[in-house]
Amino acid sequence: MSLFSRRNNLVPEPSPAKPGEISERLRTLIWNDFDAACRELYRVDRHVGLIESREFSQFLEYIWSDYWARPADDYPGLEKMMSRLKTSFLQGSWFFAFDVLELAFLYEFESGFNRTRLRESIARRLTQESSAYMLVGNNIVERMTEVEAQSVELALNSDSDAVRTHFREALKKLSDRQTPDYRNSIKESISAIESACKKLTGDQSGDLNRALQKLDKQKPFHPAFKESLEKLYAWTSDESGIRHSIKDAPTVTKADAQFMLVACSAFVNYLFAREAE
């Protein structure tokens, strides 16, 4: 939504943020969205006070006892817990809000949130406020182009369980703000291609090169395209590469891991689209 003041350049656009920071305005907007989602999960009873859903109660207790590592029997209750969350969102470590939101988005964690609506509102806030981060899948990651993000999102929703799992792990290892694992992120990305090829060929044995040969026989690839894929796979598979010599491999950067995540997701999407033609 573009209001009068923005359309007429009467107020400045938000300055692009740098990785490792979050503006006070974005903190507040994210808290407002999160708080609104929380309010759907508890109600006020004039006789009892605040009553939360069982799932939401477990979610808050998890943050208290596991994320904050506080004694479980000291849990302060819903009202005080929400107050502490608000303080941490608005004044705590810059990444705290992102951590809590990722917990809320995890499908493995039954928190009770309307995840679709919450994800949409948070994604919009991050874009509107020119954050250095964006929401891809269930993870908040450093911003990439919309085309790249769409490619990864599509791969994360693949019909193949194995492909989804590999890409989720690749994204998780890439986006870990405290202990990123770029080497294993790349391993997971290339493994997603292998899983896609094995699903399409029905052959669960062998490596990616063997699977590519089978796919090429079924429906030929352009020779240059096939060669580029084989070279990419060779880079991750030779004795000085990522997968076979983790300790001795050259330094692997975040740019390397992000490139592989995007490139591999695009190739997997291409393979499945090609098969559907």
Secondary structure, DSSP 8 states (H G I E B T S, - for coil): ---HHHHTTSS-------TT---HHHHHHHHHHHHHHHHTTEEEETTTEEEE-HHHHHHHHHIIIIIS---GGG---HHHHHHHHHHHHHHS-TTHHHHHHHHHH-TTS-----HHHHHHHHHHHHHHTT-SEEEETTEEEE---HHHHHHHHHHHT-S-HHHHHHHHHHHHHHH-SSS--HHHHHHHHHHHHHHHHHHHHT--SS-HHHHHHHHHHHS---HHHHHHHHHHHHHHHSTTSSSS-TTTS----HHHHHHHHHHHHHHHHHHHHHHH-
